[in-house]
């Protein structure tokens, strides 16, 4: 393994420069052209390493990429997954967009998750250069993860699932804390609810009005009542309505963001939320809804725990410390690799923090240390490790 680790260190400057390039290319999820610019740069870089790159076009989302190498190998592949987009509109960060300070890199998406994209490419590059031949390697990249594939839709989710199907392991390179390996994540359902009442003058004809905002408030309180941090959570994060302070509001709208661990809880959420939406607490109101976003859960399977334990053993063997399995309440595309039947783990990118804030950072040294962990884990993956082909 010494040869591989030395090769990783020899490429540190090259891949730090690539990270700076990618962070400087801002890629706010709804800005397809900006996300595609990041994808184009990665495509050019990967083709320069003589990897095969397939572009998967989407009308509204940034295009997907599937980067592969060593496709003729006989054992089941190992896949990385990652996303090209970030949550930051252009102009959120001051110039320079990328900065180095006290052993850390800062910038939009540096940890979530352009650092992970760089680490995955580094691992593929090094294993190719060092003559690894046992398994094909894949890197699945999507352009709208931060919106739960809300722009690419079912086609985006299917792209991830289809690309991961048949893999011995799927490793999502979201940022790490260096101590835990994510084996399960919550799913989510987002609802947009519209409430209609009847407008009237709030002083002269108050009794003739039917308040849509009041009805929305009743609904929100009832929907959120059973929230349990350890199981299902219901949350209204946005509420709007009305036209003027002295008018009984005819219209209101609110967004619900509900999270859950297991697939059977999905129907429980739908029954609870949709039952309350259908009910009128104030006579004369009417409500409609639409599901505006959904990500299914990454269920914590035995295969996921087995992959995490393999990586933990590799970490301890080579002096990177213990990594314990962890259930994380936020979502990621590891949901879809798990659904495809591939043993899956998440949060295996470089170490960082403060994601989705202007102080997002990545620990510089972890670009190479995380690459070493991943390279060793792939090289030492047991030959029989993998999925049941009959699943």
C-alpha positions as CSV (number, residue, x, y, z in Angstrom):
1,X,0.0,0.0,0.0
2,X,3.0,2.2,0.4
3,X,3.3,2.7,-3.3
4,X,-0.3,3.8,-3.6
5,X,0.0,6.2,-0.7
6,X,3.1,7.8,-2.1
7,X,1.4,8.2,-5.5
8,X,-1.5,10.0,-3.8
9,X,0.8,12.4,-2.1
10,X,2.7,13.1,-5.4
11,X,-0.6,14.3,-6.9
12,X,-1.6,16.6,-4.1
13,X,-0.8,19.8,-5.8
14,X,-2.5,18.8,-9.1
15,X,-5.8,17.9,-7.3
16,X,-5.7,20.9,-5.0
17,X,-5.5,23.0,-8.1
18,X,-8.5,21.1,-9.6
19,X,-10.4,21.8,-6.4
20,X,-9.7,25.5,-6.7
21,X,-11.0,25.5,-10.3
22,X,-14.2,23.7,-9.4
23,X,-15.0,25.9,-6.4
24,X,-14.4,29.0,-8.5
25,X,-17.0,27.7,-11.0
26,X,-20.1,28.5,-9.0
27,X,-22.9,26.0,-9.7
28,X,-26.2,27.0,-8.0
29,X,-28.6,24.1,-8.6
30,X,-31.3,25.9,-10.7
31,X,-28.6,27.5,-13.0
32,X,-28.2,24.6,-15.5
33,X,-25.6,26.4,-17.5
34,X,-23.4,27.0,-14.5
35,X,-23.7,23.4,-13.3
36,X,-22.9,22.1,-16.8
37,X,-19.8,24.3,-16.8
38,X,-18.5,22.3,-13.8
39,X,-19.5,19.1,-15.5
40,X,-17.7,20.1,-18.7
41,X,-14.5,20.8,-16.7
42,X,-14.6,17.5,-15.0
43,X,-15.3,15.7,-18.3
44,X,-12.2,17.4,-19.8
45,X,-10.1,16.4,-16.8
46,X,-11.3,12.8,-16.7
47,X,-10.8,12.3,-20.4
48,X,-7.3,13.7,-20.0
49,X,-6.7,10.8,-17.6
50,X,-8.1,8.4,-20.3
51,X,-11.2,7.5,-18.4
52,X,-14.4,6.9,-20.3
53,X,-17.0,9.6,-19.7
54,X,-20.7,9.5,-20.6
55,X,-22.8,12.6,-20.4
56,X,-26.4,12.1,-19.4
57,X,-28.5,15.1,-20.6
58,X,-31.3,16.6,-18.6
59,X,-33.6,19.4,-19.8
60,X,-33.8,21.5,-16.6
61,X,-31.0,20.0,-14.3
62,X,-27.3,20.1,-14.9
63,X,-26.3,17.1,-17.0
64,X,-25.2,13.9,-15.2
65,X,-21.8,12.3,-15.8
66,X,-20.8,8.6,-15.6
67,X,-17.0,8.2,-15.5
68,X,-15.7,4.7,-15.8
69,X,-12.4,2.9,-15.9
70,X,-11.3,-0.8,-16.1
71,X,-14.6,-1.9,-17.4
72,X,-13.3,-5.2,-18.6
73,X,-12.5,-6.4,-15.1
74,X,-14.5,-9.5,-14.0
75,X,-15.4,-8.7,-10.4
76,X,-18.4,-6.4,-9.6
77,X,-17.6,-2.7,-9.8
78,X,-17.1,-0.2,-7.1
79,X,-18.9,3.1,-7.6
80,X,-18.5,6.6,-6.2
81,X,-21.4,9.0,-6.2
82,X,-21.3,12.8,-6.0
83,X,-23.1,16.0,-7.1
84,X,-22.0,18.9,-9.2
85,X,-24.4,21.5,-7.8
86,X,-24.3,23.7,-4.7
87,X,-26.9,25.6,-2.7
88,X,-25.4,29.1,-3.2
89,X,-26.7,31.6,-5.8
90,X,-24.0,33.5,-7.6
91,X,-22.7,36.4,-5.6
92,X,-23.3,34.8,-2.2
93,X,-19.6,34.7,-1.5
94,X,-17.1,37.5,-1.7
95,X,-14.1,37.4,-4.0
96,X,-11.9,35.5,-4.0
97,X,-14.3,32.6,-4.1
98,X,-11.6,30.1,-3.0
99,X,-9.2,30.8,-0.2
100,X,-6.6,28.9,1.8
101,X,-6.2,29.7,5.5
102,X,-4.7,27.9,8.5
103,X,-4.8,24.5,6.9
104,X,-8.3,24.8,5.5
105,X,-9.8,25.6,2.2
106,X,-12.9,27.8,2.0
107,X,-15.4,28.5,-0.7
108,X,-18.9,27.6,-2.1
109,X,-19.3,23.9,-2.2
110,X,-15.7,23.1,-1.1
111,X,-16.9,20.4,1.3
112,X,-20.5,19.9,-0.1
113,X,-19.3,18.5,-2.3
114,X,-16.6,19.5,-4.8
115,X,-14.0,18.2,-2.4
116,X,-15.6,14.8,-2.7
117,X,-15.5,15.0,-6.5
118,X,-11.8,15.7,-6.4
119,X,-11.1,12.9,-4.0
120,X,-13.0,10.4,-6.1
121,X,-11.1,11.4,-9.3
122,X,-7.8,11.2,-7.4
123,X,-8.5,7.7,-6.2
124,X,-9.4,6.5,-9.7
125,X,-6.3,8.2,-11.1
126,X,-4.0,6.6,-8.6
127,X,-5.4,3.1,-8.8
128,X,-5.1,3.3,-12.6
129,X,-1.5,4.5,-12.4
130,X,-0.6,1.8,-9.8
131,X,-1.9,-1.0,-11.9
132,X,-5.1,-2.0,-10.0
133,X,-7.0,-4.5,-12.1
134,X,-9.5,-6.3,-9.9
135,X,-12.7,-4.3,-10.4
136,X,-14.2,-1.7,-12.7
137,X,-14.5,1.7,-11.1
138,X,-17.4,4.1,-11.7
139,X,-18.1,7.7,-10.7
140,X,-21.8,8.7,-10.8
141,X,-22.3,12.5,-10.8
142,X,-25.7,14.2,-10.7
143,X,-26.5,17.9,-11.2
144,X,-29.4,18.6,-8.8
145,X,-28.8,16.7,-5.6
146,X,-29.4,19.8,-3.5
147,X,-33.0,19.8,-4.8
148,X,-33.4,16.1,-4.3
149,X,-33.4,15.6,-8.0
150,X,-36.4,17.9,-8.2
151,X,-35.2,19.2,-11.7
152,X,-34.1,15.9,-13.3
153,X,-37.0,14.0,-11.7
154,X,-37.4,10.3,-11.9
155,X,-34.9,10.2,-14.8
156,X,-32.2,11.6,-12.5
157,X,-33.0,9.1,-9.8
158,X,-33.1,6.2,-12.3
159,X,-29.7,7.3,-13.6
160,X,-28.2,6.8,-10.2
161,X,-30.0,3.5,-9.5
162,X,-29.2,2.0,-12.9
163,X,-25.6,3.0,-12.7
164,X,-25.2,1.5,-9.2
165,X,-27.0,-1.7,-9.9
166,X,-24.7,-4.7,-9.7
167,X,-21.9,-2.9,-7.8
168,X,-20.1,-4.6,-5.0
169,X,-20.0,-1.2,-3.1
170,X,-21.3,2.3,-3.6
171,X,-19.5,5.1,-1.7
172,X,-21.0,8.6,-1.6
173,X,-18.4,11.3,-1.2
174,X,-20.3,13.8,0.9
175,X,-18.1,15.6,3.5
176,X,-16.9,13.6,6.4
177,X,-16.2,14.3,10.1
178,X,-13.3,11.8,10.1
179,X,-15.0,9.7,12.8
180,X,-18.2,8.3,11.4
181,X,-19.5,6.4,8.3
182,X,-23.1,7.0,7.4
183,X,-25.0,3.8,6.9
184,X,-28.6,5.2,6.9
185,X,-30.2,8.5,6.1
186,X,-33.7,9.9,6.4
187,X,-36.0,10.3,3.4
188,X,-38.1,13.4,2.9
189,X,-41.4,14.5,1.3
190,X,-42.1,18.2,0.6
191,X,-45.7,19.4,0.2
192,X,-46.9,22.8,-1.1
193,X,-50.4,23.4,0.4
194,X,-52.7,26.2,-0.9
195,X,-55.7,27.3,1.2
196,X,-58.6,29.4,0.0
197,X,-61.0,31.4,2.1
198,X,-63.0,34.6,1.4
199,X,-61.7,38.1,1.5
200,X,-63.4,40.9,3.3
201,X,-62.6,44.3,5.0
202,X,-61.1,43.4,8.3
203,X,-63.1,46.2,10.1
204,X,-66.3,46.9,8.2
205,X,-67.2,43.4,7.1
206,X,-65.0,41.2,9.3
207,X,-67.7,38.6,10.0
208,X,-68.1,38.0,6.3
209,X,-64.5,37.0,5.8
210,X,-63.1,33.5,6.0
211,X,-59.4,33.6,6.9
212,X,-57.2,31.3,4.8
213,X,-54.2,32.1,7.1
214,X,-56.1,31.1,10.2
215,X,-57.1,27.8,8.4
216,X,-53.5,27.3,7.4
217,X,-52.4,27.9,11.0
218,X,-54.8,25.2,12.3
219,X,-53.5,22.8,9.7
220,X,-49.9,23.4,10.5
221,X,-50.4,22.9,14.3
222,X,-52.2,19.6,13.7
223,X,-49.7,18.3,11.2
224,X,-46.7,19.1,13.4
225,X,-48.2,17.6,16.6
226,X,-46.8,14.1,16.3
227,X,-43.2,15.1,15.3
228,X,-40.6,12.9,16.9
229,X,-36.9,13.7,16.4
230,X,-36.0,10.0,16.5
231,X,-38.7,9.0,14.0
232,X,-40.9,11.2,11.8
233,X,-40.6,15.0,11.8
234,X,-43.1,17.4,10.3
235,X,-42.1,21.0,9.7
236,X,-43.6,24.0,8.1
237,X,-40.7,26.2,7.0
238,X,-42.5,28.7,4.8
239,X,-45.9,30.4,5.1
240,X,-47.3,33.2,3.1
241,X,-50.7,34.7,2.5
242,X,-53.0,37.7,2.5
243,X,-52.9,41.0,0.6
244,X,-53.1,43.8,3.2
245,X,-53.1,44.1,7.0
246,X,-56.7,45.3,7.0
247,X,-58.1,42.5,4.8
248,X,-59.3,39.1,6.0
249,X,-57.0,36.9,3.8
250,X,-58.5,34.9,1.0
251,X,-55.4,32.9,0.2
252,X,-52.5,31.3,2.1
253,X,-49.8,28.9,1.1
254,X,-47.3,26.9,3.1
255,X,-44.5,24.4,2.5
256,X,-44.1,21.3,4.6
257,X,-40.8,19.4,4.9
258,X,-41.3,15.9,6.4
259,X,-38.5,13.4,7.2
260,X,-38.6,9.7,8.0
261,X,-36.3,6.6,8.3
262,X,-38.1,3.7,6.8
263,X,-40.2,3.1,3.7
264,X,-43.2,2.0,5.6
265,X,-43.2,5.4,7.4
266,X,-43.7,7.1,4.0
267,X,-47.4,6.0,3.8
268,X,-47.9,7.1,7.4
269,X,-46.8,10.6,6.5
270,X,-49.0,10.7,3.5
271,X,-52.1,9.5,5.4
272,X,-51.5,12.0,8.3
273,X,-50.7,15.1,6.2
274,X,-53.2,14.5,3.4
275,X,-55.9,13.7,5.9
276,X,-55.5,17.0,7.7
277,X,-55.2,19.0,4.4
278,X,-58.6,17.5,3.4
279,X,-60.2,18.6,6.6
280,X,-61.6,22.1,7.0
281,X,-61.1,23.5,10.5
282,X,-62.9,26.7,9.5
283,X,-66.1,26.2,7.5
284,X,-65.9,27.7,4.0
285,X,-62.2,27.1,3.4
286,X,-60.8,24.8,0.7
287,X,-57.3,23.3,0.4
288,X,-55.3,21.7,-2.3
289,X,-51.7,20.3,-2.3
290,X,-49.0,19.0,-4.5
291,X,-45.8,17.0,-3.6
292,X,-43.0,19.3,-4.8
293,X,-40.0,17.2,-3.8
294,X,-39.2,13.7,-2.5
295,X,-36.1,11.7,-1.6
296,X,-36.6,8.1,-0.4
297,X,-34.6,7.0,2.7
298,X,-31.2,5.3,2.7
299,X,-32.3,2.3,4.8
300,X,-29.6,0.9,7.0
301,X,-29.2,-2.5,5.5
302,X,-26.9,-5.3,6.8
303,X,-24.9,-4.8,3.6
304,X,-24.4,-1.1,4.4
305,X,-23.1,-2.1,7.9
306,X,-20.8,-4.7,6.4
307,X,-19.2,-2.2,4.0
308,X,-18.8,0.3,6.9
309,X,-17.1,-2.3,9.0
310,X,-14.7,-3.1,6.1
311,X,-13.8,0.5,5.8
312,X,-13.4,0.9,9.6
313,X,-11.0,-2.1,9.6
314,X,-8.9,-0.5,6.8
315,X,-8.9,2.8,8.7
316,X,-7.5,1.2,11.8
317,X,-5.0,-0.9,9.9
318,X,-3.4,2.1,8.3
319,X,-3.5,4.5,11.2
320,X,-6.5,6.6,10.3
321,X,-8.5,5.9,13.5
322,X,-11.8,4.3,14.2
323,X,-14.8,5.0,12.1
324,X,-18.2,4.1,13.6
325,X,-21.5,3.5,11.7
326,X,-23.9,6.4,12.0
327,X,-27.5,7.2,11.1
328,X,-27.8,10.7,9.7
329,X,-31.1,12.7,9.6
330,X,-30.4,14.5,6.4
331,X,-30.7,12.9,2.9
332,X,-28.3,12.1,0.1
333,X,-28.1,10.1,-3.1
334,X,-26.9,7.1,-1.2
335,X,-30.6,6.4,-0.9
336,X,-30.7,5.4,-4.6
337,X,-27.6,3.2,-4.5
338,X,-29.0,1.4,-1.5
339,X,-32.3,0.9,-3.4
340,X,-30.3,-0.5,-6.3
341,X,-29.1,-3.3,-4.0
342,X,-25.5,-2.1,-3.7
343,X,-23.9,-2.1,-0.3
344,X,-23.7,1.7,0.4
345,X,-22.1,4.1,2.7
346,X,-22.1,7.9,2.7
347,X,-20.0,10.8,4.2
348,X,-16.8,9.4,2.9
349,X,-15.4,12.5,1.3
350,X,-12.7,14.8,2.8
351,X,-13.2,16.2,6.3
352,X,-15.0,19.6,6.5
353,X,-17.8,21.5,8.0
354,X,-20.2,24.5,8.0
355,X,-21.8,23.2,4.8
356,X,-24.5,25.4,3.3
357,X,-23.0,28.5,5.0
358,X,-20.5,31.2,3.8
359,X,-18.0,29.7,6.2
360,X,-18.0,26.3,4.6
361,X,-14.6,24.7,4.8
362,X,-12.5,21.6,4.1
363,X,-9.4,20.4,6.0
364,X,-6.7,20.6,3.4
365,X,-4.8,17.5,4.6
366,X,-7.9,15.4,4.3
367,X,-7.9,15.5,0.5
368,X,-5.1,13.0,0.5
369,X,-5.9,11.1,3.7
370,X,-9.5,10.4,2.6
371,X,-8.1,9.3,-0.8
372,X,-5.8,6.9,1.0
373,X,-8.7,5.4,3.0
374,X,-10.8,4.9,-0.1
375,X,-8.0,3.4,-2.2
376,X,-7.0,0.9,0.5
377,X,-10.7,0.0,1.1
378,X,-11.2,-0.7,-2.7
379,X,-7.9,-2.7,-3.0
380,X,-8.6,-4.8,0.0
381,X,-12.3,-5.4,-0.6
382,X,-12.8,-9.2,-0.4
383,X,-13.4,-10.8,-3.7
384,X,-16.7,-12.3,-2.7
385,X,-17.9,-9.0,-1.2
386,X,-20.9,-7.7,-3.1
387,X,-24.6,-7.9,-3.7
388,X,-26.9,-10.9,-4.0
389,X,-27.5,-11.0,-7.8
390,X,-31.0,-12.4,-7.1
391,X,-32.1,-9.3,-5.3
